[in-house]
Amino acid sequence: MTTAAAGQGGPDGDVLVLRALGLGDALTGIAPLRGVRRAWPRRRIVLAAPAGVGGWLRGLGVVDAVLPTTAVETLDGVRLDPAGLRPGHVAVNLHGRGPQSHRVLAATHPARLVAFANAEAGHDGPPWRTGEHEVTRWCRLVRSAGGACDAEDLRLPVPPGPRTTVVLHPGAASAARRWPVRRWSALARRLVAAGHQVLLTGSAGEADVCGEVLAGASAGGTPVEASGAAPANGPRTTPPIRSLTGTLDLSDLADVVGRARLVVCGDTGVAHLATALGTPSVLLFGPVSPAAWGPAVDPHLHTVLWHGDGAGDPHGTTVDPALAAIGADEAWAAVERALAAVAA
């Protein structure tokens, strides 16, 4: 399959975009998705993605409809049903370099496929560049199809109100990207001792990790709350650590991050959420290089700690050595500097 001329496709056909990945990928995909909108402004944008992140992006107006597609590492066995698509649709691959993702989209019989060149899939397009930043890569592809976009397009509306809390997000999709629990607990205790209100976030699947962090923080006498309920005996003189683990949908999470004074997390979707919302952050990277997945805008707002070479396995079952090399004192020093900059 070859790339057709710009604008090719039926007059009323939809634009089917494949990005069947997680929250971080959805957020780095916002800028190219806005480029897709500009390339085909009168067409319906249908996103093939997990229902949760897809529905959230639809609510933000980034896309018009969602074709629920399970997030998987490979696309073996995945089939997109084109029955609901308007004839003459364009397919855009924001999922991967191919060949599987190309074939999944080609099976919907689009009038045009926008994707990176892949000889195995028989597709000619822009070249894939190893090591390119994720936002830059997909914006480059969409621009080749006539959709103007750049990293500035990843920004999301910031909720109104003062930024008062520090958000700690200790979880990650794999153990390789989870900073040790004891260090999170120590960081939480130091923040509370310095007078900051701490919010602990995580998905329901990260309840065990967040529970260990909470238990470790409370072991030193730090007051904690498992929910946002007010203490029965009135206000505390020291702000508590409140756990919101498993209680937030994506809209709620964005609101919490958007109202935060600072976010501290690993290489996760929450890091990309902080970038999109302009929330200052301290990011603990490893094993993946921040050159490919770090903040794409506002470098002055984000402190990235990384001691790796990009050679580790992001799906590993134990903490990556590059991430483990970030000590508790180093992280605390970065947090102190970031909070001082916010207060200045």
TIKOL-518860 format. One line per 5 residues: number of its first residue (from 1); their letters; for each residue x, y, z of N, C-alpha, C. Coordinates in Angstrom, 1 decimal. Layout:
% residues N
NUM> a> X:Y:Z:X:Y:Z:X:Y:Z  ...
***
This chain:
% residues 344
1> mttaa> 0.9:-1.2:0.0:0.0:0.0:0.0:0.9:1.2:0.0  0.6:2.2:-0.8:1.4:3.4:-0.9:0.6:4.6:-0.4  1.3:5.7:-0.1:0.7:6.9:0.4:0.1:7.7:-0.8  -1.2:8.0:-0.7:-1.9:8.7:-1.8:-1.7:10.2:-1.6  -2.1:11.0:-2.5:-2.0:12.4:-2.5:-2.8:13.0:-1.3
6> agqgg> -2.4:14.2:-0.8:-3.1:14.8:0.3:-4.5:15.1:-0.1  -5.4:14.8:0.9:-6.8:15.0:0.7:-7.6:13.8:0.1  -6.8:12.7:-0.3:-7.5:11.6:-0.9:-8.4:10.9:0.1  -9.5:10.4:-0.4:-10.5:9.7:0.5:-11.9:10.2:0.0  -12.9:9.5:0.5:-14.2:9.9:0.1:-14.6:11.2:0.7
11> pdgdv> -15.6:11.9:0.1:-15.9:13.3:0.5:-16.4:13.3:2.0  -17.0:12.3:2.5:-17.6:12.3:3.8:-16.9:11.2:4.7  -15.9:10.6:4.2:-15.3:9.5:5.0:-14.7:10.0:6.3  -14.7:9.1:7.3:-14.1:9.4:8.6:-12.6:9.3:8.5  -12.0:9.7:9.6:-10.5:9.5:9.8:-10.4:8.6:11.0
16> lvlra> -9.9:7.4:10.7:-9.7:6.4:11.8:-8.2:6.4:12.2  -8.0:6.7:13.5:-6.7:6.9:14.0:-6.4:5.7:15.0  -5.3:5.0:14.8:-5.0:3.9:15.8:-3.9:4.4:16.7  -4.2:4.3:18.0:-3.3:4.5:19.1:-3.8:3.8:20.3  -3.7:2.5:20.3:-4.3:1.6:21.3:-3.3:1.3:22.4
21> lglgd> -3.0:2.4:23.1:-2.0:2.4:24.2:-2.5:3.0:25.4  -1.6:3.3:26.4:-2.0:3.8:27.7:-2.1:5.3:27.8  -2.2:5.8:29.1:-2.4:7.2:29.3:-1.3:8.0:28.8  0.0:7.7:29.1:1.1:8.5:28.6:1.1:8.6:27.1  0.8:7.5:26.4:0.8:7.5:24.9:-0.4:8.4:24.4
26> altgi> -1.5:8.3:25.2:-2.7:9.2:24.8:-2.3:10.6:24.9  -1.6:11.0:25.9:-1.2:12.4:26.1:-0.2:12.9:25.1  0.8:12.0:24.8:1.8:12.4:23.8:1.1:12.4:22.4  0.0:11.7:22.3:-0.7:11.7:21.0:-1.7:12.9:20.8  -1.9:13.7:21.8:-2.8:14.8:21.7:-2.4:15.8:20.6
31> aplrg> -1.1:16.2:20.6:-0.6:17.1:19.6:-0.8:16.6:18.1  -0.4:15.4:17.8:-0.6:14.9:16.5:-2.1:14.7:16.2  -2.9:14.4:17.2:-4.3:14.2:16.9:-4.9:15.6:16.5  -4.5:16.7:17.1:-4.9:18.0:16.8:-4.5:18.3:15.3  -3.3:17.8:15.0:-2.9:18.0:13.6:-3.8:17.2:12.6
36> vrraw> -4.2:16.0:13.0:-5.2:15.3:12.2:-6.5:16.1:12.0  -6.9:16.7:13.0:-8.1:17.5:12.9:-7.9:18.7:11.9  -6.8:19.3:11.9:-6.5:20.4:11.0:-6.3:19.9:9.5  -5.8:18.6:9.4:-5.7:18.1:8.0:-7.0:17.7:7.4  -8.0:17.3:8.3:-9.3:16.9:7.8:-10.4:17.5:8.6
41> prrri> -10.5:18.9:8.6:-11.4:19.6:9.5:-12.9:19.3:9.4  -13.3:18.7:8.3:-14.8:18.5:8.2:-15.1:17.0:8.3  -14.1:16.2:8.7:-14.4:14.8:8.9:-14.5:14.4:10.4  -15.2:13.3:10.6:-15.3:12.8:12.0:-14.0:12.1:12.3  -13.4:12.4:13.5:-12.1:11.7:13.9:-12.5:10.6:14.9
46> vlaap> -12.2:9.4:14.5:-12.5:8.2:15.2:-11.2:7.6:15.8  -11.1:7.5:17.1:-9.9:7.0:17.7:-10.0:5.5:18.1  -9.2:4.7:17.6:-9.1:3.3:18.1:-8.1:3.2:19.3  -8.7:3.1:20.5:-7.9:3.2:21.7:-8.7:2.6:22.8  -8.1:2.3:24.0:-8.8:1.8:25.1:-10.0:2.8:25.5
51> agvgg> -11.1:2.2:25.9:-12.3:3.0:26.1:-12.1:4.2:27.1  -11.3:3.9:28.2:-11.1:4.9:29.2:-10.4:6.2:28.7  -9.2:6.0:28.1:-8.5:7.2:27.6:-9.1:7.7:26.4  -9.7:6.9:25.6:-10.4:7.4:24.4:-11.6:8.2:24.7  -12.4:7.7:25.7:-13.6:8.5:26.1:-13.2:9.8:26.7
56> wlrgl> -12.1:9.9:27.5:-11.6:11.1:28.1:-11.2:12.1:27.0  -10.5:11.6:26.0:-10.1:12.5:24.9:-11.3:13.0:24.1  -12.3:12.1:23.9:-13.5:12.6:23.3:-14.2:13.7:24.1  -14.2:13.5:25.4:-14.8:14.6:26.2:-14.1:15.9:26.1  -12.8:15.9:25.8:-12.0:17.1:25.7:-12.1:17.7:24.3
61> gvvda> -12.8:17.0:23.4:-13.0:17.4:22.0:-11.8:17.2:21.1  -10.9:16.3:21.6:-9.7:16.0:20.8:-10.1:15.1:19.6  -11.0:14.2:19.9:-11.6:13.3:18.9:-13.1:13.3:19.0  -13.8:12.7:18.0:-15.2:12.8:18.0:-15.9:11.5:18.4  -15.2:10.4:18.2:-15.7:9.0:18.6:-14.6:8.1:18.9
66> vlptt> -15.0:7.0:19.6:-14.0:6.0:20.0:-14.4:4.6:19.6  -13.4:3.9:19.0:-13.6:2.5:18.7:-12.8:1.8:19.7  -13.4:1.3:20.8:-12.7:0.7:21.9:-11.8:-0.5:21.4  -10.5:-0.3:21.8:-9.5:-1.3:21.4:-8.5:-1.5:22.5  -8.4:-2.7:22.9:-7.6:-3.1:24.1:-6.1:-2.7:23.9
71> avetl> -5.5:-2.1:24.9:-4.1:-1.7:24.8:-3.3:-3.0:25.0  -2.4:-3.3:24.0:-1.6:-4.5:24.1:-0.2:-4.1:23.6  0.8:-4.9:24.0:2.2:-4.7:23.5:2.3:-5.0:22.0  1.6:-6.1:21.6:1.6:-6.4:20.2:0.1:-6.4:19.7  -0.1:-6.3:18.4:-1.4:-6.2:17.9:-1.8:-7.5:17.3
76> dgvrl> -1.2:-8.6:17.6:-1.5:-9.9:17.1:-3.0:-10.3:17.5  -3.8:-10.6:16.5:-5.2:-10.9:16.7:-6.1:-9.8:16.9  -5.6:-8.5:16.8:-6.5:-7.4:16.9:-7.1:-7.1:15.6  -8.4:-6.9:15.6:-9.1:-6.5:14.3:-10.0:-5.3:14.6  -9.9:-4.3:13.8:-10.8:-3.2:13.9:-12.0:-3.3:13.0
81> dpagl> -13.2:-3.2:13.5:-14.4:-3.4:12.8:-14.7:-2.1:12.1  -14.7:-2.0:10.7:-14.9:-0.8:10.0:-16.4:-0.5:9.7  -17.3:-1.4:10.3:-18.7:-1.3:9.9:-19.3:0.1:10.3  -18.8:0.7:11.3:-19.4:2.0:11.7:-18.7:3.2:11.1  -17.8:2.9:10.2:-17.1:4.0:9.6:-17.8:4.5:8.3
86> rpghv> -17.7:5.8:8.0:-18.3:6.3:6.8:-17.4:5.9:5.6  -18.0:5.6:4.5:-17.2:5.1:3.3:-16.1:6.2:2.9  -15.0:5.6:2.4:-13.9:6.5:2.0:-13.1:7.0:3.1  -12.9:6.2:4.2:-12.2:6.8:5.3:-10.7:6.8:5.1  -10.1:7.6:5.9:-8.6:7.7:5.9:-8.2:7.0:7.2
91> avnlh> -7.1:6.3:7.1:-6.5:5.6:8.3:-5.2:6.3:8.7  -5.0:6.6:9.9:-3.7:7.2:10.4:-3.1:6.3:11.5  -1.9:5.9:11.3:-1.2:5.0:12.3:-0.4:5.9:13.2  -0.9:6.1:14.4:-0.2:6.8:15.5:0.2:5.7:16.5  0.2:4.5:16.2:0.5:3.4:17.1:1.9:2.9:17.1
96> grgpq> 2.4:2.7:15.9:3.8:2.1:15.8:4.3:2.2:14.4  5.5:1.6:14.3:6.2:1.7:13.0:5.8:0.6:12.0  5.0:-0.4:12.5:4.6:-1.5:11.6:5.5:-2.7:11.8  5.2:-3.8:11.1:4.2:-4.0:10.2:2.8:-4.3:10.7  2.7:-4.8:12.0:1.4:-5.2:12.5:0.4:-4.1:12.5
101> shrvl> 0.8:-2.9:13.0:-0.2:-1.8:13.1:-0.6:-1.3:11.7  0.3:-1.4:10.7:-0.1:-1.0:9.4:-1.2:-2.0:8.8  -0.9:-3.3:9.1:-1.8:-4.3:8.6:-3.2:-4.2:9.2  -3.2:-3.9:10.5:-4.5:-3.8:11.2:-5.4:-2.7:10.6  -4.7:-1.6:10.2:-5.4:-0.5:9.6:-5.8:-0.8:8.1
106> aathp> -4.8:-1.4:7.4:-5.1:-1.8:6.0:-6.3:-2.7:5.9  -6.5:-3.5:6.9:-7.6:-4.5:6.8:-9.0:-3.8:6.9  -9.0:-2.5:7.3:-10.3:-1.8:7.2:-10.5:-1.2:5.9  -9.6:-1.4:4.9:-9.8:-0.9:3.5:-9.9:0.6:3.4  -9.0:1.3:3.9:-9.1:2.8:3.8:-8.8:3.3:2.4
111> arlva> -9.3:4.5:2.1:-8.9:5.1:0.9:-7.5:5.6:0.9  -7.0:5.9:2.1:-5.6:6.3:2.3:-5.1:5.9:3.6  -3.8:5.5:3.7:-3.2:5.1:4.9:-2.0:6.1:5.1  -2.0:6.8:6.3:-0.9:7.6:6.7:-0.1:6.9:7.7  1.1:6.6:7.4:1.9:5.8:8.3:3.4:5.9:7.9
116> fanae> 4.3:5.5:8.8:5.7:5.5:8.5:6.0:4.4:7.5  7.1:4.6:6.7:7.5:3.7:5.7:7.8:2.3:6.4  7.3:1.2:5.8:7.6:-0.1:6.3:7.6:-1.1:5.1  8.7:-1.5:4.7:8.8:-2.4:3.6:8.1:-3.7:3.7  8.1:-4.3:5.0:7.4:-5.5:5.2:5.9:-5.4:5.0
121> aghdg> 5.4:-4.2:5.3:4.0:-4.0:5.2:3.6:-3.5:3.8  4.7:-3.2:3.0:4.5:-2.7:1.6:4.0:-1.3:1.6  4.4:-0.5:2.6:4.0:0.9:2.7:5.1:1.9:2.6  4.9:2.9:1.8:5.9:4.0:1.6:5.4:5.2:2.3  6.2:5.8:3.2:5.9:7.0:3.9:7.2:7.6:4.5
126> ppwrt> 7.0:8.5:5.4:8.2:9.2:6.0:9.0:8.1:6.7  10.3:8.3:6.9:11.1:7.3:7.6:11.0:7.4:9.1  11.0:6.2:9.7:11.1:6.1:11.2:12.4:6.5:11.7  12.5:7.3:12.7:13.8:7.7:13.2:14.0:7.2:14.6  14.9:6.3:14.9:15.1:5.8:16.2:15.6:6.8:17.1
131> gehev> 15.1:6.9:18.3:15.5:7.9:19.3:14.8:9.2:19.3  14.0:9.4:18.3:13.3:10.7:18.2:12.2:10.8:19.3  12.1:12.0:19.8:11.1:12.3:20.9:9.7:11.8:20.4  8.9:11.2:21.3:7.6:10.7:20.9:6.7:11.7:20.3  6.6:12.9:20.9:5.7:13.9:20.4:6.2:14.4:19.0
136> trwcr> 7.5:14.6:18.9:8.1:15.1:17.6:7.9:14.1:16.5  8.0:12.8:16.8:7.9:11.8:15.8:6.5:11.8:15.2  5.5:11.8:16.0:4.1:11.7:15.5:3.6:13.0:14.9  4.1:14.1:15.4:3.8:15.4:14.7:4.4:15.4:13.3  5.6:14.9:13.2:6.3:14.9:11.9:5.5:14.0:10.9
141> lvrsa> 4.9:12.9:11.3:4.1:12.1:10.4:2.9:12.8:10.0  2.2:13.4:10.9:0.9:14.1:10.6:1.2:15.3:9.7  2.3:16.0:10.0:2.6:17.2:9.1:2.8:16.7:7.7  3.4:15.5:7.5:3.6:15.0:6.2:2.3:14.8:5.4  1.2:14.7:6.1:-0.1:14.5:5.5:-0.9:15.8:5.4
146> ggacd> -0.2:16.9:5.8:-0.9:18.2:5.7:-1.5:18.8:7.0  -1.2:18.1:8.1:-1.8:18.5:9.4:-0.8:19.3:10.2  -0.9:20.6:10.3:0.0:21.4:11.1:-0.1:21.1:12.5  1.0:20.8:13.2:1.0:20.5:14.6:2.4:20.5:15.1  2.6:20.8:16.4:3.9:20.7:17.1:3.6:20.5:18.6
151> aedlr> 4.7:20.5:19.3:4.6:20.1:20.8:3.7:21.1:21.5  3.5:22.3:21.1:2.7:23.3:21.8:1.2:22.8:21.8  0.9:21.9:20.9:-0.5:21.4:20.8:-0.9:20.4:21.8  0.1:20.0:22.6:-0.2:18.9:23.6:-0.9:19.5:24.9  -0.9:20.9:25.0:-1.4:21.5:26.2:-2.9:21.3:26.4
156> lpvpp> -3.3:21.1:27.7:-4.7:21.0:28.1:-5.1:22.2:28.9  -6.4:22.5:29.0:-6.9:23.6:29.8:-6.6:23.3:31.3  -6.1:24.4:32.0:-5.7:24.3:33.4:-6.9:24.6:34.2  -7.2:23.8:35.2:-8.4:24.1:36.1:-8.1:25.4:36.9  -9.1:26.2:37.2:-8.9:27.4:37.9:-8.7:27.1:39.4
161> gprtt> -8.1:28.1:40.1:-7.9:28.0:41.5:-6.4:27.9:41.8  -6.1:28.1:43.1:-4.7:28.1:43.5:-4.1:26.7:43.5  -2.8:26.6:43.3:-2.1:25.3:43.3:-1.5:25.2:44.7  -2.0:24.2:45.5:-1.7:24.1:46.9:-1.1:22.8:47.4  -1.2:21.8:46.6:-0.7:20.4:47.1:0.5:19.9:46.3
166> vvlhp> 1.1:18.9:46.9:2.2:18.2:46.2:1.7:16.8:46.0  1.7:16.4:44.7:1.2:15.1:44.3:2.4:14.1:44.2  2.3:13.0:44.9:3.2:11.9:44.7:2.5:10.8:44.0  3.1:10.3:42.9:2.5:9.1:42.2:3.6:8.1:42.1  3.6:7.1:43.0:4.7:6.1:43.1:4.6:4.9:42.1
171> gaasa> 3.4:4.7:41.5:3.2:3.6:40.7:3.7:3.7:39.3  3.8:2.6:38.6:4.2:2.6:37.1:3.7:1.3:36.6  3.6:1.2:35.3:3.1:0.0:34.6:4.0:-1.2:34.9  5.3:-1.0:35.1:6.2:-2.1:35.3:7.1:-1.8:36.5  7.6:-2.9:37.1:8.5:-2.7:38.2:9.7:-2.0:37.9
176> arrwp> 10.2:-2.1:36.6:11.4:-1.5:36.2:11.3:0.0:36.4  10.1:0.6:36.3:10.0:2.1:36.4:9.4:2.5:37.7  9.4:1.6:38.7:8.9:2.0:40.1:10.1:2.3:41.0  10.2:3.5:41.4:11.3:3.9:42.4:10.9:3.2:43.7  12.0:2.8:44.5:11.7:2.0:45.7:10.7:2.7:46.7
181> vrrws> 9.9:1.9:47.2:8.8:2.3:48.1:9.4:3.1:49.3  10.4:2.6:49.9:11.0:3.3:51.1:11.4:4.7:50.8  11.9:5.0:49.6:12.3:6.3:49.2:11.1:7.2:49.1  10.0:6.7:48.5:8.7:7.4:48.4:8.2:7.8:49.8  8.3:6.9:50.7:7.8:7.1:52.1:8.7:8.2:52.7
186> alarr> 10.0:8.1:52.6:10.9:9.1:53.1:10.6:10.5:52.5  10.3:10.6:51.2:10.0:11.8:50.6:8.7:12.4:51.1  7.7:11.6:51.3:6.5:12.0:51.8:6.6:12.6:53.2  7.4:11.9:54.1:7.6:12.4:55.4:8.3:13.8:55.4  9.3:13.9:54.6:10.0:15.2:54.5:9.1:16.3:54.0
191> lvaag> 8.2:16.1:53.1:7.3:17.1:52.6:6.4:17.5:53.7  5.8:16.6:54.4:4.9:16.9:55.5:5.6:17.7:56.6  6.8:17.3:56.9:7.6:18.0:57.9:7.9:19.4:57.5  8.0:19.7:56.2:8.2:21.0:55.7:6.9:21.8:55.5  5.8:21.2:55.9:4.5:22.0:55.9:3.7:21.8:54.7
196> hqvll> 4.0:20.9:53.8:3.2:20.7:52.6:2.1:19.7:52.7  1.0:19.9:52.1:0.0:18.9:52.0:0.3:18.0:50.8  0.3:16.7:51.1:0.7:15.7:50.1:-0.5:14.8:49.7  -0.7:14.7:48.4:-1.7:13.8:47.9:-1.0:12.6:47.2  -1.4:11.4:47.5:-0.9:10.2:47.0:-1.9:9.7:45.9
201> tgsag> -1.4:9.5:44.7:-2.3:9.1:43.6:-1.9:7.7:43.1  -2.8:7.0:42.5:-2.5:5.7:41.9:-3.8:5.0:41.5  -3.7:4.1:40.5:-4.9:3.4:40.1:-5.2:2.3:41.1  -6.4:1.7:40.9:-6.8:0.6:41.8:-5.8:-0.5:41.8  -5.2:-0.7:40.6:-4.2:-1.8:40.5:-2.9:-1.5:41.2
206> eadvc> -2.7:-0.2:41.6:-1.5:0.2:42.3:-1.7:0.4:43.8  -2.8:-0.1:44.3:-3.2:0.0:45.7:-2.2:-0.6:46.6  -1.6:-1.7:46.3:-0.6:-2.3:47.2:0.6:-1.4:47.3  1.1:-0.9:46.2:2.3:-0.1:46.2:2.0:1.2:47.0  0.9:1.8:46.7:0.6:3.1:47.4:0.3:2.8:48.9
211> gevla> -0.3:1.7:49.2:-0.5:1.3:50.6:0.8:1.2:51.4  1.8:0.6:50.7:3.2:0.4:51.4:3.8:1.8:51.6  3.6:2.7:50.6:4.2:4.1:50.8:3.5:4.8:51.9  2.2:4.6:52.0:1.4:5.3:53.1:1.8:4.7:54.4  2.0:3.4:54.5:2.4:2.8:55.8:3.8:3.2:56.2
216> gasag> 4.7:3.3:55.2:6.0:3.7:55.5:6.1:5.2:56.0  5.3:6.0:55.4:5.2:7.4:55.8:4.7:7.6:57.2  3.7:6.8:57.5:3.0:6.9:58.9:3.9:6.3:60.0  4.8:5.4:59.6:5.7:4.7:60.6:6.5:5.7:61.4  6.8:6.9:60.8:7.6:7.8:61.6:6.7:8.8:62.3
221> gtpve> 5.4:8.5:62.5:4.5:9.4:63.2:3.8:10.5:62.4  4.0:10.4:61.0:3.4:11.3:60.2:1.9:11.0:60.0  1.0:12.0:60.2:-0.4:11.7:60.1:-0.8:11.5:58.6  -1.6:10.4:58.4:-2.0:10.1:57.1:-3.5:9.9:57.1  -4.1:10.0:55.9:-5.5:9.7:55.7:-5.6:8.8:54.5
226> asgaa> -6.5:7.8:54.6:-6.7:6.9:53.4:-7.6:7.5:52.4  -8.3:8.5:52.8:-9.3:9.2:51.9:-9.2:10.7:52.2  -10.1:11.4:51.5:-10.1:12.9:51.7:-11.0:13.3:52.8  -11.5:12.5:53.7:-12.4:12.9:54.8:-11.6:13.8:55.8  -12.3:14.8:56.3:-11.7:15.6:57.3:-11.6:14.9:58.6
231> pangp> -10.5:15.2:59.4:-10.3:14.5:60.6:-11.4:14.9:61.6  -11.8:13.9:62.5:-12.9:14.1:63.4:-12.6:15.1:64.5  -11.3:15.2:64.8:-10.9:16.1:65.9:-10.5:17.5:65.4  -10.9:17.9:64.2:-10.6:19.2:63.7:-9.3:19.3:63.0  -8.9:20.5:62.5:-7.7:20.7:61.7:-6.5:20.2:62.4
236> rttpp> -5.5:19.7:61.6:-4.2:19.3:62.1:-3.3:20.5:61.9  -2.3:20.5:62.8:-1.3:21.6:62.6:-0.3:21.2:61.5  -0.1:19.9:61.3:0.7:19.4:60.2:-0.2:18.8:59.1  0.0:19.3:57.9:-0.9:18.8:56.8:-0.7:17.3:56.7  -1.8:16.5:56.5:-1.7:15.1:56.4:-1.3:14.6:55.0
241> irslt> -1.0:13.4:54.9:-0.8:12.7:53.6:-2.2:12.1:53.3  -2.8:12.5:52.2:-4.1:11.9:51.8:-3.9:11.0:50.6  -4.4:9.8:50.7:-4.3:8.8:49.6:-5.6:8.9:48.8  -5.5:9.1:47.5:-6.6:9.1:46.6:-6.5:7.9:45.7  -5.8:6.9:46.1:-5.5:5.7:45.3:-6.8:5.0:44.9
246> gtldl> -7.0:4.8:43.6:-8.2:4.0:43.2:-9.5:4.8:43.2  -9.5:6.1:43.5:-10.7:6.9:43.6:-10.9:7.8:42.5  -10.0:8.0:41.6:-10.0:9.0:40.6:-10.2:8.4:39.2  -11.2:9.0:38.4:-11.2:8.7:37.0:-10.2:9.7:36.3  -10.0:9.6:35.0:-9.0:10.4:34.3:-9.3:11.9:34.4
251> sdlad> -10.6:12.3:34.4:-10.9:13.7:34.5:-10.6:14.2:35.9  -10.9:13.4:36.9:-10.5:13.7:38.3:-9.0:13.8:38.5  -8.3:12.9:37.9:-6.8:12.9:38.0:-6.3:14.2:37.4  -6.8:14.5:36.2:-6.3:15.7:35.6:-6.6:17.0:36.4  -7.7:17.0:37.1:-8.1:18.1:38.0:-7.1:18.2:39.2
256> vvgra> -6.8:17.0:39.8:-5.8:17.0:40.9:-4.4:17.4:40.5  -4.0:16.9:39.3:-2.6:17.3:38.8:-2.6:18.8:38.4  -3.7:19.2:37.8:-3.8:20.6:37.4:-3.8:21.6:38.5  -4.2:21.2:39.7:-4.3:22.1:40.8:-3.1:21.9:41.8  -2.1:21.1:41.4:-1.0:20.8:42.3:0.1:21.9:42.1
261> rlvvc> 0.8:22.1:43.2:2.0:23.0:43.2:3.1:22.2:42.6  3.2:20.9:42.8:4.3:20.1:42.3:3.8:18.7:42.1  4.3:18.0:41.1:4.1:16.6:40.9:5.4:15.9:41.0  5.5:14.8:41.7:6.7:13.9:41.7:6.3:12.5:41.3  6.9:12.0:40.2:6.5:10.7:39.7:7.6:10.2:38.8
266> gdtgv> 7.5:8.9:38.4:8.4:8.3:37.5:8.0:8.6:36.1  8.5:7.8:35.2:8.2:7.9:33.7:6.8:7.3:33.5  5.8:8.0:33.8:4.4:7.5:33.7:3.5:8.5:33.0  2.2:8.1:32.8:1.3:8.9:32.3:1.0:10.2:33.0  1.2:10.1:34.4:1.0:11.3:35.2:2.1:12.4:34.9
271> ahlat> 3.3:11.9:34.5:4.3:12.9:34.1:3.9:13.7:32.9  3.3:13.0:31.9:2.8:13.6:30.7:1.6:14.5:31.0  0.8:14.1:32.0:-0.3:14.9:32.4:0.2:16.3:33.0  1.2:16.2:33.8:1.8:17.4:34.4:2.3:18.3:33.3  3.0:17.7:32.3:3.5:18.5:31.2:2.4:19.2:30.5
276> algtp> 1.3:18.5:30.2:0.2:19.0:29.4:-0.5:20.1:30.2  -0.5:20.1:31.5:-1.2:21.0:32.3:-0.3:22.1:32.9  0.9:22.1:32.5:1.9:23.1:33.0:2.1:23.1:34.5  2.0:21.9:35.1:2.3:21.7:36.5:3.7:21.4:36.7  4.5:22.1:37.5:5.9:21.8:37.8:6.0:20.4:38.2
281> svllf> 7.1:19.8:37.9:7.3:18.4:38.2:8.8:18.0:38.5  9.0:17.0:39.3:10.3:16.3:39.4:10.0:14.9:38.9  10.8:14.5:37.9:10.5:13.2:37.2:11.7:12.3:37.4  11.4:11.1:37.9:12.4:10.1:38.2:12.5:9.1:37.0  13.5:9.3:36.1:13.5:8.5:34.9:14.4:7.3:35.0
286> gpvsp> 14.1:6.3:34.3:14.8:5.0:34.1:13.9:3.9:33.9  14.2:3.0:33.0:15.4:3.0:32.2:15.3:3.8:30.9  14.1:4.2:30.5:13.9:4.9:29.2:14.5:6.3:29.3  15.1:6.8:28.2:15.7:8.1:28.2:14.7:9.2:28.1  14.9:10.3:28.9:14.0:11.4:28.8:14.1:12.1:27.5
291> aawgp> 15.2:11.8:26.7:15.3:12.4:25.4:14.2:12.0:24.5  13.6:10.8:24.7:12.5:10.3:23.9:11.2:10.5:24.6  11.1:10.5:25.9:9.8:10.5:26.6:9.7:11.6:27.7  10.7:12.5:27.8:10.6:13.6:28.7:9.7:14.7:28.3  9.5:15.7:29.2:8.7:16.8:28.8:9.0:17.5:27.5
296> avdph> 8.0:17.7:26.7:8.3:18.2:25.3:8.1:19.8:25.3  7.6:20.4:26.4:7.5:21.8:26.5:7.8:22.2:27.9  8.1:23.5:28.1:8.3:24.1:29.4:9.4:23.5:30.2  10.6:23.3:29.6:11.7:22.7:30.4:12.0:23.4:31.7  11.7:24.6:31.8:12.0:25.3:33.1:11.1:24.9:34.2
301> lhtvl> 10.0:24.2:33.9:9.0:23.8:34.9:9.3:22.4:35.4  10.2:21.6:34.7:10.3:20.2:35.0:11.8:19.8:35.2  12.0:19.2:36.4:13.3:18.7:36.7:13.3:17.2:36.4  14.2:16.8:35.6:14.3:15.4:35.2:15.6:14.8:35.8  15.5:13.7:36.6:16.6:13.0:37.2:16.8:11.7:36.4
306> whgdg> 18.0:11.5:36.0:18.2:10.3:35.2:19.7:9.9:35.2  20.0:8.7:35.4:21.4:8.2:35.5:21.6:7.0:34.6  20.9:7.0:33.5:21.0:5.8:32.6:21.6:6.0:31.3  21.6:5.0:30.5:22.0:5.1:29.1:21.0:4.6:28.1  19.8:4.4:28.6:18.7:4.0:27.7:18.7:2.5:27.3
311> agdph> 19.6:1.7:27.9:19.8:0.3:27.5:18.9:-0.6:28.3  18.2:-0.2:29.3:17.5:-1.1:30.2:16.2:-1.5:29.6  15.5:-2.4:30.2:14.2:-3.0:29.8:13.1:-2.3:30.5  12.3:-1.5:29.8:11.2:-0.7:30.5:10.1:-1.6:31.0  10.1:-2.9:30.6:9.1:-3.9:31.0:9.6:-4.9:32.0
316> gttvd> 10.8:-4.6:32.6:11.5:-5.5:33.5:10.7:-5.7:34.8  11.0:-6.8:35.5:10.3:-7.2:36.7:10.9:-6.7:38.0  12.1:-6.0:37.9:12.7:-5.4:39.0:13.1:-4.0:38.7  13.3:-3.2:39.7:13.6:-1.8:39.5:14.9:-1.7:38.6  14.9:-0.8:37.6:16.0:-0.7:36.8:17.2:0.0:37.5
321> palaa> 18.4:-0.4:37.3:19.5:0.2:38.0:19.6:1.7:37.8  19.2:2.2:36.6:19.3:3.7:36.4:18.3:4.4:37.3  17.2:3.8:37.5:16.2:4.5:38.4:16.6:4.3:39.9  17.1:3.1:40.2:17.6:2.9:41.6:18.8:3.8:41.9  19.5:4.3:40.9:20.6:5.2:41.2:20.2:6.5:41.7
326> igade> 19.0:6.9:41.6:18.4:8.2:42.1:18.2:8.0:43.6  19.0:8.6:44.4:18.9:8.5:45.8:17.8:9.4:46.4  17.4:9.0:47.6:16.4:9.8:48.3:16.8:11.3:48.5  18.1:11.5:48.9:18.6:12.8:49.1:18.6:13.6:47.8  19.0:13.0:46.7:19.0:13.7:45.4:17.6:14.1:45.0
331> awaav> 16.6:13.2:45.2:15.2:13.6:44.9:14.7:14.7:45.8  15.0:14.6:47.1:14.5:15.7:48.0:15.1:17.0:47.6  16.4:17.0:47.3:17.1:18.3:46.9:16.4:18.9:45.6  16.0:18.0:44.7:15.3:18.5:43.5:13.9:19.0:43.8  13.3:18.3:44.7:11.9:18.8:45.2:12.0:20.1:45.9
336> erala> 13.0:20.3:46.7:13.2:21.6:47.4:13.4:22.7:46.5  14.3:22.5:45.5:14.5:23.5:44.5:13.3:23.8:43.7  12.6:22.8:43.3:11.3:23.0:42.5:10.3:23.8:43.3  10.1:23.5:44.5:9.1:24.2:45.3:9.6:25.6:45.6  10.9:25.9:45.8:11.4:27.2:46.0:11.1:28.0:44.7
341> avaa> 11.3:27.4:43.5:11.1:28.1:42.3:9.6:28.5:42.1  8.7:27.6:42.5:7.3:27.9:42.5:6.9:29.1:43.4  7.5:29.1:44.5:7.2:30.1:45.5:7.8:31.5:45.2  8.8:31.5:44.3:9.6:32.7:44.0:8.7:33.7:43.2
***
